[in-house]
Amino acid sequence: MKYDIANLTDARPTRRSVTRAAAWSVPVIATATTVPAFAASCAPVTVTAANATAPNRSSAVDYSVTFNAGTGAQPTNVMTVKATYDTGMVVRNDANGGTNDNFTIQNPVGGLNTYGLVMAQRLSSRASNTGAFGHYTFTFTKPVTGLTFTLTDIDSTTGDFWDSVWLTPGFSKPTLSAGLTGAGTSADPIRQSNGNTAVDNASGANGNATITYPGTISSFTINYSNRQTGTISADPDQVVTIANFSFGFQPC
């Protein structure tokens, strides 16, 4: 999905305004989950974004947030996110000259009644380029286990965008909302089953895909492209968000 960040009004009848906040002003994807207190035995802990502090959007392509292992001065796990782009794809600036909104916070997202971290990009021209990707790499200072998150707003509009997402291998079969298809691989990316299915970015759940990495990982990458073919008649920008982080880690 995409939205007009210049005036926060609908760019087309299917577009709705989005309440956005500065990336440093709210925790990423807050959820209500009880977290075990840090134990002297240094037992593994499970955290969600309810345990996130110090979110920092240091640039349009760099973001970080710290997850605390419990209350007080406890060990932490810092998640950093770095965006890079192939030739033909760039970090999003609204086609009409708006402010870049990559790695900002959108609230709510995907009908989840929670926050999401925005991944916003655009083709560098109106010519289609299905081989141009944005790459969003998430790295943890300590290895994590059982990582789960939800990608939202994976949708499409004729002559504009068709969101297409694949991820670093190692995840279980994705849980997809109605209308989505794909295995999340480079050969079979997650996308809408046709090129003209718009989803409301705030309340629509039909663009949601839940991903779980059951094993232990230190990083993963989301690879994101526009699979529309032919001339792009509208401004060639696109947005998906990531929400509902949960993972375990050994705090020491």
PAKOL-488185 format. One record per residue: residue number from 1; residue in three letters; z, y, x of N, C-alpha, C, O in turn. Coordinates in steps of 0.001 Angstrom, whole numbers, plus 500000, padded with zeros to 6 digits. Layout:
% PAKOL-488185
   seq   type     n.zz     n.yy     n.xx    ca.zz    ca.yy    ca.xx     c.zz     c.yy     c.xx     o.zz     o.yy     o.xx
   NUM    ALA        Z        Y        X        Z        Y        X        Z        Y        X        Z        Y        X
...
//
This chain:
% PAKOL-488185
   seq   type     n.zz     n.yy     n.xx    ca.zz    ca.yy    ca.xx     c.zz     c.yy     c.xx     o.zz     o.yy     o.xx
     1    MET   500000   498806   500853   500000   500000   500000   500000   501233   500882   500341   501143   502061
     2    LYS   499633   502363   500350   499666   503627   501051   500141   504690   500103   500020   504548   498886
     3    TYR   500673   505740   500642   501108   506822   499799   500851   508129   500497   500753   508185   501723
     4    ASP   500741   509191   499706   500398   510510   500213   501654   511176   500739   502452   511690   499956
     5    ILE   501847   511177   502065   503064   511736   502618   503001   513247   502740   504000   513886   503070
     6    ALA   501837   513822   502478   501754   515281   502545   502520   515934   501414   503161   516965   501617
     7    ASN   502466   515339   500200   503161   515970   499079   503996   514990   498275   504564   515351   497244
     8    LEU   504073   513725   498752   504871   512703   498089   504542   512571   496615   505431   512369   495789
     9    THR   503262   512685   496285   502789   512424   494933   501737   511358   494995   501270   511000   496076
    10    ASP   501355   510842   493835   500388   509755   493805   499047   510197   494340   498499   511211   493908
    11    ALA   498510   509424   495294   497181   509705   495803   496115   509217   494850   495017   509772   494813
    12    ARG   496423   508167   494063   495542   507641   493044   496417   507157   491910   497634   507095   492081
    13    PRO   495859   506810   490752   496712   506399   489629   497639   505252   489964   498697   505128   489347
    14    THR   497277   504395   490935   498134   503262   491266   499211   503643   492272   500103   502841   492547
    15    ARG   499148   504836   492819   500109   505260   493813   501294   505934   493150   501120   506706   492207
    16    ARG   502502   505653   493632   503685   506323   493140   504391   506992   494303   504272   506570   495453
    17    SER   505125   508038   493980   505833   508741   495032   506914   507852   495608   507408   506938   494947
    18    VAL   507275   508132   496853   508230   507317   497568   509363   508185   498070   509135   509246   498651
    19    THR   510588   507730   497843   511723   508421   498410   511869   507954   499834   512111   506774   500086
    20    ARG   511721   508885   500778   511801   508534   502176   512954   509268   502826   513300   510373   502407
    21    ALA   513549   508674   503839   514626   509320   504570   514327   509209   506045   513568   508337   506469
    22    ALA   514916   510080   506821   514743   510010   508262   515248   508675   508760   516229   508136   508249
    23    ALA   514558   508138   509778   514884   506793   510243   516299   506705   510775   516883   505622   510788
    24    TRP   516860   507810   511211   518192   507786   511785   519281   508064   510750   520459   508100   511105
    25    SER   518922   508260   509484   519907   508714   508521   520483   507611   507659   521513   507813   507016
    26    VAL   519838   506431   507626   520336   505340   506800   520181   504045   507557   519298   503948   508409
    27    PRO   521014   503025   507281   520839   501733   507935   519567   501068   507453   519143   501267   506315
    28    VAL   518958   500276   508322   517741   499569   507940   518084   498457   506964   518909   497594   507266
    29    ILE   517466   498473   505815   517490   497362   504884   518914   496892   504589   519243   495731   504833
    30    ALA   519745   497765   504077   521141   497432   503860   521291   496369   502788   520590   496403   501776
    31    THR   522210   495410   503002   522503   494417   501992   524007   494187   501973   524700   494506   502939
    32    ALA   524496   493651   500906   525933   493409   500786   526224   491970   501166   526010   491058   500367
    33    THR   526710   491758   502384   527032   490425   502848   528314   490485   503660   528484   491384   504483
    34    THR   529203   489554   503441   530427   489498   504218   530134   488857   505566   529518   487793   505632
    35    VAL   530578   489506   506647   530309   489026   507994   531596   488513   508610   532616   489199   508541
    36    PRO   531585   487343   509203   532798   486840   509829   533289   487782   510913   532489   488341   511663
    37    ALA   534590   487960   510998   535150   488774   512065   534927   488076   513397   534858   486849   513474
    38    PHE   534817   488885   514443   534628   488332   515779   535872   487541   516182   536992   488043   516095
    39    ALA   535670   486332   516611   536796   485471   516954   536960   485376   518463   536011   485551   519226
    40    ALA   538198   485093   518871   538481   484997   520298   537677   483882   520941   537390   483926   522137
    41    SER   537312   482881   520149   536540   481759   520683   535077   482092   520865   534304   481278   521369
    42    CYS   534697   483293   520453   533305   483746   520570   532364   482838   519782   531307   482445   520277
    43    ALA   532753   482511   518561   531925   481685   517696   530678   482455   517276   530713   483685   517232
    44    PRO   529578   481769   516965   528384   482461   516475   528697   483250   515199   529557   482862   514408
    45    VAL   527989   484354   515018   528177   485183   513839   526822   485387   513155   525768   485272   513781
    46    THR   526878   485689   511876   525678   486030   511117   525767   487487   510699   526794   487928   510183
    47    VAL   524699   488232   510919   524684   489651   510575   523488   489955   509687   522486   489240   509693
    48    THR   523619   491025   508931   522510   491589   508170   522445   493061   508519   523205   493538   509361
    49    ALA   521542   493783   507877   521437   495207   508157   522636   495982   507648   522781   497162   507967
    50    ALA   523503   495348   506861   524765   495986   506514   525618   496209   507758   526534   497031   507750
    51    ASN   525312   495471   508832   526016   495603   510100   525252   496460   511101   525609   496513   512278
    52    ALA   524200   497130   510635   523359   497916   511528   523940   499314   511723   524371   499962   510770
    53    THR   523941   499761   512972   524396   501109   513295   523426   501738   514287   522615   501053   514910
    54    ALA   523527   503036   514417   522767   503794   515411   521263   503547   515366   520650   503358   516417
    55    PRO   520644   503543   514174   519178   503445   514152   518566   504656   514856   519033   505783   514695
    56    ASN   517526   504409   515628   516958   505474   516444   515441   505377   516475   514886   504439   517046
    57    ARG   514775   506340   515864   513316   506450   515948   513008   507410   517092   512874   508616   516884
    58    SER   512898   506867   518298   512720   507717   519468   511313   508280   519575   511091   509289   520243
    59    SER   510355   507619   518908   508989   508135   518836   508314   507461   517650   508919   506624   516980
    60    ALA   507067   507824   517390   506334   507217   516283   506027   505748   516523   505631   505042   515596
    61    VAL   506205   505271   517764   505891   503878   518081   507078   503130   518674   506924   502003   519146
    62    ASP   508265   503741   518655   509451   503112   519227   510643   503286   518296   510940   504391   517840
    63    TYR   511323   502166   518022   512462   502190   517110   513490   501200   517621   513137   500188   518226
    64    SER   514766   501487   517379   515817   500539   517729   516971   500664   516756   517160   501706   516129
    65    VAL   517745   499588   516634   518938   499585   515800   519904   498562   516388   519485   497539   516930
    66    THR   521200   498849   516274   522238   497985   516837   522945   497229   515721   523364   497829   514731
    67    PHE   523081   495911   515876   523809   495073   514933   525160   494718   515542   525223   494165   516640
    68    ASN   526244   495034   514829   527589   494730   515296   528002   493330   514869   527668   492887   513770
    69    ALA   528730   492631   515739   529160   491272   515452   530382   491214   514552   530806   490120   514178
    70    GLY   530948   492323   514201   532109   492371   513330   532631   493788   513259   531916   494729   513603
    71    THR   533853   493955   512824   534429   495289   512714   535046   495702   514044   535429   494861   514857
    72    GLY   535133   497004   514245   535739   497514   515464   534810   497411   516650   533591   497314   516503
    73    ALA   535405   497435   517832   534621   497416   519071   534240   495988   519403   534907   495324   520196
    74    GLN   533167   495520   518794   532756   494137   518947   531432   494059   519708   530713   495054   519799
    75    PRO   531104   492879   520256   529797   492702   520894   528657   493007   519926   528808   492865   518712
    76    THR   527546   493417   520459   526424   493851   519636   525145   493136   520044   525073   492484   521086
    77    ASN   524142   493280   519193   522798   492795   519478   521851   493916   519102   521786   494302   517935
    78    VAL   521124   494439   520054   520228   495565   519809   518817   495038   519544   518269   494271   520336
    79    MET   518242   495459   518422   516860   495117   518098   515982   496323   518369   516208   497396   517809
    80    THR   514988   496156   519218   514014   497217   519462   512683   496813   518859   512355   495628   518792
    81    VAL   511913   497806   518419   510595   497555   517842   509592   498470   518547   509801   499679   518648
    82    LYS   508515   497881   519025   507471   498616   519725   506135   498375   519032   505762   497230   518779
    83    ALA   505414   499454   518726   504092   499347   518103   503006   499637   519124   503075   500626   519853
    84    THR   502000   498767   519173   500802   499003   519975   499595   498744   519089   499706   498078   518059
    85    TYR   498436   499272   519491   497272   499229   518613   496018   498877   519398   495797   499374   520502
    86    ASP   495191   497999   518798   493884   497697   519358   492960   498901   519188   493222   499792   518380
    87    THR   491877   498912   519960   490849   499929   519766   490329   499858   518331   489972   498781   517853
    88    GLY   490286   500984   517652   489844   501023   516265   490973   501145   515269   490732   501448   514101
    89    MET   492211   500914   515705   493389   501073   514862   494351   502022   515560   494519   501950   516777
    90    VAL   494981   502909   514803   495902   503886   515376   497153   503968   514514   497155   503553   513355
    91    VAL   498222   504514   515101   499421   504778   514326   499066   505768   513234   498267   506680   513451
    92    ARG   499652   505594   512070   499247   506399   510922   499642   507864   511058   500802   508190   511309
    93    ASN   498660   508732   510889   498843   510101   510454   498025   510214   509194   496867   509795   509172
    94    ASP   498601   510774   508131   497864   510892   506883   496502   511519   507147   496396   512478   507912
    95    ALA   495464   510983   506519   494092   511446   506762   493924   512925   506467   493012   513567   506988
    96    ASN   494804   513470   505628   494723   514890   505298   495657   515742   506148   495926   516895   505814
    97    GLY   496154   515174   507250   496947   515959   508177   498441   515882   507972   499169   516742   508468
    98    GLY   498928   514876   507252   500357   514767   507001   501126   514306   508224   500539   514013   509266
    99    THR   502450   514244   508093   503329   513828   509170   503287   512320   509347   503233   511573   508370
   100    ASN   503311   511877   510594   503334   510441   510849   504611   509828   510295   505693   510387   510478
   101    ASP   504501   508688   509622   505670   508071   509005   505920   506646   509477   506690   505921   508847
   102    ASN   505294   506230   510563   505584   504911   511103   507030   504858   511588   507524   505806   512198
   103    PHE   507703   503741   511311   509103   503521   511683   510058   504527   511035   511077   504890   511622
   104    THR   509724   504970   509830   510692   505679   509022   511240   504716   507974   510812   503565   507889
   105    ILE   512184   505196   507185   512827   504365   506176   512290   504733   504801   512191   505910   504455
   106    GLN   511946   503715   504025   511497   503899   502640   512518   503239   501719   513016   502155   502022
   107    ASN   512825   503873   500618   513839   503348   499712   513488   503680   498268   513296   504853   497948
   108    PRO   513396   502668   497366   513502   501234   497638   512151   500648   498012   511149   501360   498057
   109    VAL   512128   499352   498277   510869   498665   498583   510807   497337   497853   511830   496683   497650
   110    GLY   509603   496939   497459   509317   495596   496982   510152   495104   495817   510333   493897   495655
   111    GLY   510668   496022   494994   511510   495601   493888   512820   494975   494327   513464   494277   493545
   112    LEU   513227   495218   495582   514414   494577   496137   515655   495444   496033   516755   494996   496357
   113    ASN   515491   496677   495585   516627   497599   495466   517335   497781   496804   518564   497814   496871
   114    THR   516546   497898   497863   517100   498084   499195   516102   498836   500056   514993   499140   499617
   115    TYR   516500   499130   501275   515683   499896   502204   514674   499014   502935   514850   497800   503034
   116    GLY   513623   499640   503441   512664   498940   504278   512206   499821   505422   512144   501044   505289
   117    LEU   511889   499202   506540   511336   499906   507690   509815   499926   507559   509185   498879   507408
   118    VAL   509235   501113   507617   507799   501304   507386   506995   500969   508640   507331   501400   509743
   119    MET   505932   500197   508452   504912   500007   509491   503627   500607   508946   503007   500049   508040
   120    ALA   503228   501748   509500   502136   502553   508937   501057   502753   509989   501336   503151   511120
   121    GLN   499813   502469   509596   498697   502561   510531   497440   502945   509777   497428   502982   508547
   122    ARG   496374   503233   510526   495099   503554   509894   493956   503229   510848   494101   503308   512068
   123    LEU   492822   502864   510267   491611   502730   511072   491232   504083   511642   491476   505112   511013
   124    SER   490641   504092   512821   490284   505354   513462   489003   505953   512898   488644   507081   513236
   125    SER   488311   505204   512036   487131   505739   511350   487027   505068   509985   487794   504156   509676
   126    ARG   486083   505519   509171   485904   504934   507840   485043   503672   507853   484818   503065   506806
   127    ALA   484565   503280   509019   483850   502013   509136   484854   500881   509197   485859   500990   509899
   128    SER   484608   499800   508482   485550   498684   508503   485612   498095   509911   484645   498141   510671
   129    ASN   486773   497546   510229   486969   496921   511538   488048   495851   511367   489221   496090   511654
   130    THR   487643   494680   510902   488607   493635   510580   489259   493035   511827   490243   492303   511720
   131    GLY   488723   493336   512994   489288   492811   514232   490258   493744   514911   490779   493420   515978
   132    ALA   490517   494914   514312   491442   495878   514900   492828   495705   514276   492973   495730   513054
   133    PHE   493839   495531   515122   495191   495240   514644   496194   496269   515168   496013   496863   516231
   134    GLY   497252   496455   514389   498476   497018   514911   499412   495865   515219   499504   494913   514444
   135    HIS   500109   495943   516349   501023   494882   516769   502438   495457   516830   502688   496418   517558
   136    TYR   503352   494877   516076   504717   495373   515963   505654   494302   516523   505915   493290   515872
   137    THR   506159   494540   517744   506960   493548   518454   508444   493877   518345   508888   494957   518734
   138    PHE   509205   492917   517806   510650   493032   517614   511323   492211   518710   511022   491028   518872
   139    THR   512226   492828   519461   512889   492168   520573   514404   492341   520449   514882   493422   520105
   140    PHE   515154   491277   520729   516611   491293   520624   517237   491167   522010   516719   490439   522858
   141    THR   518338   491864   522247   518998   491759   523540   519706   490426   523716   519923   489987   524845
   142    LYS   520071   489770   522605   520623   488420   522644   519768   487537   521742   519332   487999   520688
   143    PRO   519512   486281   522116   518709   485394   521269   519314   485274   519875   520535   485299   519716
   144    VAL   518457   485142   518868   518909   485040   517482   518436   483708   516891   517435   483139   517328
   145    THR   519172   483228   515897   518875   481953   515245   518838   482147   513739   519642   482895   513183
   146    GLY   517898   481467   513076   517822   481558   511617   517427   482932   511125   517904   483382   510084
   147    LEU   516561   483602   511862   516115   484938   511469   515316   484877   510170   514373   484095   510045
   148    THR   515700   485705   509212   514994   485800   507936   514759   487276   507599   515630   488117   507822
   149    PHE   513580   487579   507065   513274   488925   506599   512174   488837   505556   511524   487801   505412
   150    THR   511971   489925   504831   510922   489980   503814   509958   491114   504124   510367   492260   504304
   151    LEU   508684   490784   504183   507631   491796   504256   507266   492196   502827   507103   491328   501970
   152    THR   507138   493481   502562   506825   493944   501216   505560   494788   501218   505099   495258   502258
   153    ASP   505013   494967   500014   503880   495864   499797   502593   495384   500462   501770   496199   500880
   154    ILE   502415   494065   500564   501153   493512   501072   500179   493509   499900   500295   492676   499002
   155    ASP   499217   494436   499900   498332   494560   498739   496951   495031   499159   496620   494989   500344
   156    SER   496137   495481   498206   494738   495820   498499   494194   496773   497451   494673   496820   496318
   157    THR   493171   497542   497857   492440   498423   496952   490989   498489   497410   490722   498740   498585
   158    THR   490055   498268   496501   488633   498255   496831   488223   499537   497541   488620   500630   497138
   159    GLY   487424   499400   498608   486912   500548   499330   487952   501290   500127   487728   502428   500538
   160    ASP   489096   500655   500353   490183   501359   501023   490889   500441   502023   490635   500526   503225
   161    PHE   491761   499576   501542   492509   498714   502449   492736   497350   501807   492724   497204   500585
   162    TRP   492941   496362   502666   493295   495010   502244   494243   494493   503321   493803   493982   504351
   163    ASP   495538   494627   503080   496540   494261   504068   496416   492797   504461   496232   491923   503614
   164    SER   496519   492547   505762   496387   491199   506310   497392   491061   507452   497376   491852   508395
   165    VAL   498272   490050   507367   499389   489941   508306   499503   488522   508847   499469   487554   508087
   166    TRP   499641   488405   510169   500016   487126   510765   501080   487374   511818   501217   488486   512327
   167    LEU   501831   486334   512141   503014   486487   512971   503040   485488   514118   502318   484491   514117
   168    THR   503897   485782   515103   504144   484843   516186   504546   483482   515610   505404   483428   514729
   169    PRO   503951   482383   516082   504302   481056   515552   505784   480731   515745   506480   481336   516560
   170    GLY   506240   479738   514951   507619   479277   515035   508370   479419   513733   509489   478920   513612
   171    PHE   507780   480095   512743   508425   480277   511449   508104   479109   510524   507129   478385   510722
   172    SER   508955   478943   509502   508711   477957   508461   507603   478456   507538   507150   479594   507657
   173    LYS   507170   477591   506615   506160   478004   505648   506647   479239   504898   507740   479209   504333
   174    PRO   505867   480332   504873   506314   481554   504202   506520   481344   502705   505816   480555   502074
   175    THR   507477   482049   502154   507671   482082   500711   506924   483296   500175   507296   484433   500467
   176    LEU   505868   483061   499389   504968   484124   498958   505131   484418   497476   505333   483506   496674
   177    SER   505044   485684   497118   505050   486079   495718   503720   485729   495080   502744   485438   495771
   178    ALA   503691   485758   493749   502467   485451   493022   501349   486385   493457   501551   487596   493556
   179    GLY   500176   485831   493714   499025   486634   494114   498756   486610   495593   497612   486778   496015
   180    LEU   499803   486399   496409   499593   486316   497851   499127   484920   498237   499412   483933   497558
   181    THR   498408   484870   499340   497951   483604   499885   498033   483681   501400   498218   484761   501961
   182    GLY   497895   482538   502065   497870   482520   503520   499092   481857   504120   500164   481812   503517
   183    ALA   498897   481337   505340   499953   480636   506060   500661   481523   507071   501636   481099   507692
   184    GLY   500183   482750   507242   500797   483655   508209   500321   483442   509624   500935   483934   510571
   185    THR   499211   482700   509781   498628   482451   511091   497422   483361   511300   496953   484004   510361
   186    SER   496920   483413   512541   495750   484243   512815   494528   483738   512050   493672   484529   511654
   187    ALA   494447   482412   511842   493312   481847   511115   493462   481988   509608   492467   481983   508883
   188    ASP   494678   482112   509138   494950   482178   507694   496082   483176   507436   497196   482781   507095
   189    PRO   495790   484476   507602   496835   485495   507478   497336   485631   506041   496662   485219   505097
   190    ILE   498506   486204   505890   499050   486502   504563   498330   487724   504018   498227   488747   504695
   191    ARG   497821   487611   502760   497101   488718   502134   497039   488461   500646   497362   487367   500184
   192    GLN   496623   489473   499889   496323   489252   498479   495098   488352   498373   494245   488359   499260
   193    SER   495006   487584   497301   493895   486644   497148   492576   487337   496866   491523   486709   496969
   194    ASN   492605   488623   496510   491364   489391   496366   491590   490791   496906   492722   491193   497176
   195    GLY   490498   491528   497058   490547   492824   497718   490842   493997   496817   490628   495143   497214
   196    ASN   491326   493748   495621   491639   494859   494721   492863   494526   493857   492779   494435   492633
   197    THR   493992   494350   494534   495250   494094   493846   496311   495043   494411   496947   494754   495424
   198    ALA   496481   496158   493745   497471   497142   494189   498856   496748   493695   499001   496232   492587
   199    VAL   499867   496990   494510   501259   496710   494180   502052   497991   494383   501896   498665   495402
   200    ASP   502901   498330   493419   503738   499510   493590   504690   499292   494767   505418   498301   494812
   201    ASN   504677   500224   495714   505434   499996   496944   506939   500048   496757   507675   499524   497593
   202    ALA   507415   500664   495687   508854   500737   495450   509351   499593   494580   510332   498933   494925
   203    SER   508683   499351   493453   509203   498402   492474   508430   497094   492380   508911   496147   491758
   204    GLY   507250   497014   492976   506421   495828   492843   506850   494711   493779   506988   494920   494984
   205    ALA   507062   493515   493219   507468   492356   494021   506306   491431   494338   506490   490451   495060
   206    ASN   505110   491710   493820   503984   490800   494006   503269   490966   495342   502201   490394   495562
   207    GLY   503872   491755   496231   503347   491846   497588   504373   491418   498620   504297   491817   499783
   208    ASN   505344   490597   498192   506452   490208   499077   506226   488831   499707   505775   487894   499047
   209    ALA   506549   488735   500990   506486   487464   501715   507752   487326   502544   508042   488179   503382
   210    THR   508508   486256   502314   509740   486032   503067   509466   485054   504208   508895   483980   504016
   211    ILE   509896   485468   505407   509636   484718   506635   510960   484248   507221   511927   485009   507255
   212    THR   511013   483003   507683   512202   482472   508345   511807   481784   509641   510934   480916   509660
   213    TYR   512465   482185   510726   512363   481480   512003   513625   480630   512140   514672   481168   512502
   214    PRO   513570   479328   511866   514782   478508   511848   515388   478270   513223   516589   478025   513337
   215    GLY   514581   478338   514252   515069   478093   515601   515628   479343   516253   515935   480326   515580
   216    THR   515756   479294   517561   516282   480415   518349   515133   481144   519019   514316   480533   519707
   217    ILE   515073   482449   518817   514017   483268   519408   514631   484546   519978   515742   484932   519615
   218    SER   513897   485188   520865   514312   486485   521407   513392   487603   520971   513748   488777   521081
   219    SER   512202   487256   520472   511271   488283   520003   510238   487644   519083   510054   486427   519090
   220    PHE   509578   488465   518305   508439   488032   517493   507562   489250   517258   508010   490387   517401
   221    THR   506300   489003   516894   505351   490083   516674   504677   489925   515320   504242   488834   514951
   222    ILE   504597   491023   514589   503826   491109   513352   502487   491750   513701   502449   492844   514263
   223    ASN   501395   491076   513372   500042   491554   513651   499405   491933   512313   499348   491117   511393
   224    TYR   498930   493168   512211   498608   493762   510914   497226   494400   510974   496939   495188   511876
   225    SER   496363   494055   510003   495003   494591   510013   494538   494928   508604   495213   494632   507618
   226    ASN   493365   495556   508533   492692   495892   507270   491451   495014   507167   490506   495191   507935
   227    ARG   491442   494064   506222   490337   493114   506131   489231   493555   505180   488308   492784   504916
   228    GLN   489305   494796   504654   488207   495295   503823   486936   495388   504663   486980   495759   505836
   229    THR   485811   495048   504052   484525   495126   504731   483700   496251   504135   483999   496743   503047
   230    GLY   482650   496660   504857   481811   497755   504388   482429   499108   504691   483422   499203   505414
   231    THR   481838   500147   504136   482323   501499   504359   483628   501728   503609   483752   501368   502438
   232    ILE   484590   502322   504283   485863   502678   503662   485681   504038   503003   485504   505041   503694
   233    SER   485721   504082   501693   485432   505316   500969   486632   506240   500877   486467   507447   500705
   234    ALA   487835   505698   500989   489052   506509   500933   489608   506683   502340   489040   506163   503300
   235    ASP   490713   507410   502466   491320   507545   503782   491820   506169   504236   492507   505486   503478
   236    PRO   491485   505758   505458   491662   504357   505861   493058   504042   506396   493194   503467   507476
   237    ASP   494096   504416   505646   495446   504126   506102   496076   503030   505253   495610   502749   504149
   238    GLN   497136   502412   505770   497778   501302   505093   499235   501204   505551   499590   501652   506642
   239    VAL   500069   500609   504693   501508   500509   504955   502030   499173   504444   501693   498759   503336
   240    VAL   502848   498499   505241   503736   497449   504761   505132   497784   505269   505286   498578   506197
   241    THR   506146   497179   504661   507515   497416   505106   508207   496084   505364   507753   495032   504914
   242    ILE   509315   496152   506098   510094   494962   506413   511532   495216   505970   512111   496260   506269
   243    ALA   512103   494241   505249   513407   494433   504628   514231   493154   504714   513730   492093   505086
   244    ASN   515524   493283   504354   516435   492138   504201   516556   491278   505457   516432   490055   505398
   245    PHE   516799   491929   506590   517057   491191   507827   518359   490400   507734   519354   490888   507197
   246    SER   518345   489176   508262   519549   488380   508435   519315   487427   509593   518247   486824   509694
   247    PHE   520315   487281   510480   520187   486349   511587   521560   486060   512189   522519   486801   511972
   248    GLY   521632   484975   512944   522833   484644   513672   522627   484836   515157   521501   484771   515651
   249    PHE   523728   485076   515876   523639   485136   517326   525006   484853   517928   526037   484988   517270
   250    GLN   524989   484457   519201   526209   484212   519955   526620   485540   520579   525912   486041   521453
   251    PRO   527735   486125   520162   528045   487479   520624   528419   487570   522100   528352   488651   522685
   252    CYS   528814   486448   522713   529141   486511   524148   528890   485150   524782   529100   484979   525982
//
